[in-house]
């Protein structure tokens, strides 16, 4: 009888222990995060997917699951953030000051809740054009051509419009089309387009496809004078050299321009959550470096370069903790409230 009672007591203890463990496990609420990127043929998409994989793998035990999502690009990403449809977004540099200050594309529609986590990598302009239409080898050759400037509501469209406006091109000077990266590459190969703006981190898969398929296209260069004109309104672009061999059969370096790509979000996202995301990113850079060549540009020492919106308080907390000097314009307004 005593032996039987002992077995019953042990069984009850095991059951209570199991129930207790199940209760503590189920009490961990999963937080699902979506990262808005751009079309699948560019660089935003694979890096956004990589960020989601990184955070899910490293933070799943803390209830965090993240995933990248394709989108029309930076302009739509601002709307997705503003409407709470995504929690984070990769954005082109030029979109930041426009959205945060309510100028340009966002005239009268200021997004004061926009915050940043980090600069990610330079967004390198690839002005692709059919070789048989080239005269100077610079972006002045785009005038009069059938040219795609990215999907509607994309950062590519916005930056292309700003670039062309700086160069003095008006309505009708270029026969514009609005296609994503892969669609642009296909249309160039089919002869429906003369060229396309295909900005992104090196290598851009759609540009690799064009070079590898012997489509008779090349990347145009940007002169110092042209850069000065482009920066006359939004001083955000800087000179950038595409190294020789970045694309199949590209034997010489190409002088173009770039702007920063960065990770944006709303100030409403939880401080401790954003702290964990920032810390996990910079403590696992090798993971990101294996995702895409452009991810190798993500570095702690350049994390604050070119950011057009204040840091989120969670990111601010991490960067202060690791000893970065935070520029005054990047200190979150919430810190002083």
C-alpha positions as CSV (number, residue, x, y, z in Angstrom):
1,X,0.0,0.0,0.0
2,X,2.8,2.4,0.9
3,X,4.5,1.5,-2.3
4,X,1.4,2.3,-4.3
5,X,0.9,5.6,-2.6
6,X,4.5,6.5,-3.3
7,X,3.9,5.9,-7.0
8,X,0.8,8.1,-7.0
9,X,2.5,11.0,-5.2
10,X,5.5,10.8,-7.7
11,X,3.0,10.7,-10.6
12,X,1.1,13.8,-9.3
13,X,4.4,15.7,-8.8
14,X,5.4,14.9,-12.4
15,X,2.0,16.0,-13.7
16,X,2.1,19.3,-11.7
17,X,5.7,19.9,-12.9
18,X,4.7,19.3,-16.5
19,X,1.6,21.6,-16.3
20,X,3.7,24.3,-14.7
21,X,6.3,24.0,-17.5
22,X,3.6,24.1,-20.1
23,X,2.0,27.2,-18.5
24,X,5.3,29.1,-18.5
25,X,6.0,28.2,-22.1
26,X,2.6,29.3,-23.3
27,X,2.8,32.6,-21.4
28,X,5.5,33.7,-23.9
29,X,3.5,35.7,-26.4
30,X,4.9,35.6,-30.0
31,X,5.6,39.0,-31.6
32,X,5.3,38.8,-35.4
33,X,7.3,41.4,-37.3
34,X,7.1,42.2,-41.0
35,X,9.9,44.1,-42.8
36,X,8.8,45.9,-46.0
37,X,11.4,45.7,-48.7
38,X,10.9,46.3,-52.5
39,X,10.6,44.2,-55.7
40,X,12.3,40.8,-55.7
41,X,14.9,41.7,-58.4
42,X,16.7,44.3,-56.3
43,X,18.8,44.3,-53.1
44,X,16.2,45.4,-50.5
45,X,14.3,42.1,-50.8
46,X,17.1,39.5,-50.1
47,X,18.5,41.7,-47.2
48,X,15.0,42.1,-45.8
49,X,14.5,38.4,-46.0
50,X,17.9,37.9,-44.3
51,X,17.1,40.3,-41.4
52,X,13.9,38.3,-40.8
53,X,15.8,35.0,-40.8
54,X,18.4,36.4,-38.4
55,X,15.9,37.8,-35.9
56,X,13.7,34.7,-36.0
57,X,16.7,32.4,-35.5
58,X,18.4,34.4,-32.7
59,X,15.3,35.7,-30.9
60,X,12.7,33.1,-31.3
61,X,13.3,31.9,-27.8
62,X,12.2,35.4,-26.7
63,X,9.0,35.2,-28.7
64,X,10.1,37.1,-31.8
65,X,9.4,36.0,-35.4
66,X,10.2,38.3,-38.3
67,X,9.8,38.0,-42.1
68,X,10.7,40.1,-45.1
69,X,7.9,41.1,-47.5
70,X,8.1,42.4,-51.1
71,X,6.6,45.8,-51.8
72,X,6.5,48.5,-54.4
73,X,9.5,50.1,-52.6
74,X,10.3,53.0,-50.3
75,X,7.3,55.3,-50.9
76,X,4.8,52.5,-50.3
77,X,6.9,51.4,-47.3
78,X,6.4,54.7,-45.6
79,X,2.6,54.3,-46.0
80,X,2.8,50.7,-44.7
81,X,4.7,51.9,-41.6
82,X,2.3,54.8,-41.1
83,X,-0.7,52.5,-41.3
84,X,0.8,49.9,-39.1
85,X,0.7,47.2,-41.8
86,X,4.4,46.5,-41.3
87,X,6.7,47.1,-38.3
88,X,10.0,47.9,-40.1
89,X,11.0,48.9,-43.6
90,X,14.1,49.3,-45.7
91,X,14.1,52.8,-47.2
92,X,16.1,54.8,-49.6
93,X,17.9,57.8,-48.2
94,X,16.0,60.4,-50.1
95,X,12.7,59.2,-48.8
96,X,13.7,60.0,-45.2
97,X,13.9,63.8,-45.3
98,X,10.9,64.0,-47.6
99,X,8.7,61.9,-45.3
100,X,10.0,63.2,-42.0
101,X,9.8,66.9,-43.0
102,X,6.7,66.6,-45.2
103,X,8.4,67.9,-48.4
104,X,8.6,66.7,-52.0
105,X,6.5,63.6,-52.5
106,X,5.2,64.0,-49.0
107,X,4.3,67.7,-49.2
108,X,1.7,68.4,-46.5
109,X,1.8,64.8,-45.3
110,X,4.6,64.9,-42.7
111,X,5.5,61.7,-40.9
112,X,6.9,62.9,-37.6
113,X,6.7,59.4,-36.0
114,X,9.3,58.1,-38.4
115,X,12.4,56.8,-36.6
116,X,15.6,54.9,-37.7
117,X,17.6,52.0,-36.5
118,X,20.7,52.0,-38.7
119,X,22.2,52.9,-42.1
120,X,22.6,49.6,-43.9
121,X,24.4,49.9,-47.2
122,X,24.9,52.4,-50.0
123,X,22.2,52.3,-52.6
124,X,24.2,52.5,-55.8
125,X,22.6,54.0,-58.9
126,X,22.8,51.7,-61.9
127,X,21.7,53.7,-65.0
128,X,21.4,50.9,-67.6
129,X,21.1,51.7,-71.3
130,X,21.4,49.8,-74.6
131,X,24.9,50.2,-76.0
132,X,23.6,50.9,-79.5
133,X,21.9,54.1,-78.2
134,X,24.9,55.5,-76.3
135,X,26.7,58.7,-77.4
136,X,28.6,60.1,-74.3
137,X,28.5,57.2,-71.9
138,X,27.0,59.4,-69.2
139,X,23.5,59.8,-68.0
140,X,22.8,62.5,-70.5
141,X,22.3,59.7,-73.0
142,X,19.0,58.8,-71.2
143,X,17.3,61.9,-72.8
144,X,14.8,60.9,-75.4
145,X,14.9,57.2,-74.5
146,X,12.2,54.7,-73.4
147,X,13.3,54.3,-69.8
148,X,11.9,52.6,-66.7
149,X,12.3,54.4,-63.4
150,X,10.9,51.7,-61.1
151,X,7.5,50.7,-60.0
152,X,5.0,53.3,-59.0
153,X,5.4,54.4,-55.4
154,X,8.9,53.0,-55.2
155,X,12.0,54.7,-53.9
156,X,13.5,54.1,-57.4
157,X,10.8,56.3,-58.9
158,X,11.2,59.0,-56.3
159,X,15.0,59.2,-56.6
160,X,14.9,58.9,-60.4
161,X,12.5,61.9,-60.5
162,X,14.7,63.9,-58.2
163,X,17.8,63.1,-60.3
164,X,16.1,64.0,-63.6
165,X,14.7,67.2,-62.2
166,X,18.2,68.2,-61.0
167,X,19.5,67.5,-64.5
168,X,16.8,69.7,-65.9
169,X,14.7,67.0,-67.7
170,X,11.0,67.9,-67.8
171,X,7.9,66.1,-68.9
172,X,8.4,64.6,-72.4
173,X,12.3,64.7,-72.3
174,X,12.3,61.0,-71.4
175,X,9.7,58.4,-72.4
176,X,9.0,57.0,-68.9
177,X,7.8,53.6,-67.9
178,X,7.1,52.2,-64.4
179,X,8.3,48.6,-64.0
180,X,9.9,46.6,-61.2
181,X,13.5,45.4,-61.6
182,X,12.9,42.0,-63.2
183,X,10.2,43.4,-65.5
184,X,12.5,46.2,-66.6
185,X,15.3,43.7,-67.4
186,X,12.9,41.5,-69.4
187,X,11.6,44.6,-71.3
188,X,15.2,45.7,-72.2
189,X,16.0,42.2,-73.5
190,X,12.8,42.1,-75.5
191,X,13.5,45.6,-77.0
192,X,10.5,47.2,-75.4
193,X,12.7,49.5,-73.4
194,X,16.0,51.3,-74.0
195,X,17.1,51.2,-70.4
196,X,16.2,51.4,-66.8
197,X,17.2,52.8,-63.4
198,X,18.1,49.7,-61.3
199,X,19.6,51.1,-58.0
200,X,20.7,48.8,-55.2
201,X,23.6,47.2,-53.4
202,X,26.2,45.5,-55.6
203,X,25.5,43.1,-57.2
204,X,21.9,43.9,-58.3
205,X,20.5,40.6,-59.6
206,X,18.6,42.3,-62.5
207,X,21.8,44.0,-63.7
208,X,23.7,40.7,-63.4
209,X,21.0,39.1,-65.5
210,X,21.3,41.8,-68.2
211,X,25.1,41.4,-68.4
212,X,25.1,37.6,-68.2
213,X,22.5,37.4,-71.0
214,X,24.6,39.5,-73.5
215,X,21.7,41.9,-73.9
216,X,23.9,44.6,-75.2
217,X,23.5,46.9,-72.2
218,X,25.9,48.9,-70.1
219,X,25.9,51.1,-67.0
220,X,26.2,54.8,-67.7
221,X,28.6,57.0,-65.7
222,X,27.8,60.2,-63.8
223,X,30.2,63.2,-64.0
224,X,31.1,65.6,-61.2
225,X,29.1,68.3,-62.9
226,X,26.1,66.1,-63.2
227,X,26.3,65.2,-59.5
228,X,26.4,68.9,-58.5
229,X,23.2,69.4,-60.5
230,X,21.5,66.4,-59.0
231,X,22.4,67.5,-55.5
232,X,21.1,71.1,-56.0
233,X,17.8,70.2,-54.2
234,X,18.5,67.1,-52.1
235,X,22.1,66.9,-51.1
236,X,22.1,63.2,-50.4
237,X,24.0,61.6,-53.3
238,X,27.8,61.0,-53.2
239,X,30.3,59.6,-55.8
240,X,30.6,55.8,-56.0
241,X,32.8,53.5,-58.0
242,X,31.4,50.2,-59.2
243,X,34.5,48.0,-59.1
244,X,35.6,46.1,-62.3
245,X,34.2,42.6,-62.3
246,X,31.1,43.4,-60.3
247,X,29.1,42.1,-63.3
248,X,29.8,39.4,-65.9
249,X,32.1,40.9,-68.6
250,X,32.5,44.3,-66.9
251,X,36.2,44.8,-67.2
252,X,36.4,48.5,-66.2
253,X,35.2,50.3,-63.0
254,X,32.2,52.6,-63.5
255,X,31.9,56.0,-61.9
256,X,28.3,56.5,-60.6
257,X,26.6,57.8,-57.5
258,X,24.9,56.4,-54.4
259,X,22.7,57.3,-51.4
260,X,22.3,55.5,-48.1
261,X,19.8,52.7,-47.6
262,X,18.5,52.6,-44.0
263,X,16.2,50.7,-41.7
264,X,13.1,52.7,-40.6
265,X,10.2,52.1,-38.2
266,X,7.6,54.0,-36.2
267,X,8.4,55.5,-32.8
268,X,5.5,53.4,-31.4
269,X,7.4,50.1,-31.6
270,X,8.4,48.9,-28.1
271,X,11.7,50.2,-26.8
272,X,12.9,46.9,-25.4
273,X,12.0,45.0,-28.6
274,X,13.9,47.5,-30.8
275,X,16.9,47.3,-28.5
276,X,16.9,43.5,-28.9
277,X,16.6,43.8,-32.7
278,X,19.5,46.3,-32.9
279,X,21.7,44.4,-30.5
280,X,21.1,41.1,-32.3
281,X,21.9,42.6,-35.7
282,X,25.2,44.1,-34.7
283,X,26.3,41.0,-32.7
284,X,25.6,38.7,-35.7
285,X,27.0,40.6,-38.7
286,X,28.7,37.5,-40.1
287,X,25.2,36.0,-40.5
288,X,24.1,39.0,-42.6
289,X,27.4,39.0,-44.6
290,X,26.5,35.5,-45.8
291,X,23.2,36.7,-47.1
292,X,24.3,39.2,-49.8
293,X,27.5,41.0,-50.8
294,X,25.9,44.4,-50.0
295,X,25.2,43.3,-46.4
296,X,29.0,43.5,-45.8
297,X,28.6,47.3,-45.8
298,X,26.6,47.0,-42.5
299,X,29.0,48.1,-39.8
300,X,28.8,49.5,-36.4
301,X,31.1,52.3,-37.2
302,X,28.9,53.5,-40.1
303,X,25.5,52.7,-38.5
304,X,24.6,56.4,-38.0
305,X,26.0,57.7,-41.4
306,X,23.4,59.6,-43.4
307,X,20.4,58.8,-41.3
308,X,17.6,61.2,-42.2
309,X,15.4,60.6,-39.1
310,X,16.0,60.4,-35.4
311,X,16.9,57.1,-33.9
312,X,14.3,55.0,-32.2
313,X,14.8,55.0,-28.4
314,X,15.6,51.3,-28.4
315,X,18.3,51.7,-31.0
316,X,19.6,54.8,-29.2
317,X,19.9,52.8,-26.0
318,X,22.0,50.2,-27.8
319,X,24.3,52.6,-29.5
320,X,24.9,54.6,-26.3
321,X,25.7,51.3,-24.6
322,X,28.4,50.4,-27.1
323,X,29.9,53.9,-26.9
324,X,28.9,55.5,-30.2
325,X,28.7,59.3,-30.2
326,X,25.1,60.2,-31.2
327,X,24.8,63.3,-33.4
328,X,22.3,65.8,-31.9
329,X,19.9,65.5,-34.9
330,X,19.6,61.7,-34.3
331,X,18.7,61.9,-30.6
332,X,15.1,60.8,-30.3
333,X,12.8,63.6,-29.2
334,X,11.3,61.2,-26.7
335,X,14.6,61.1,-24.7
336,X,14.0,64.8,-23.7
337,X,10.3,64.6,-23.1
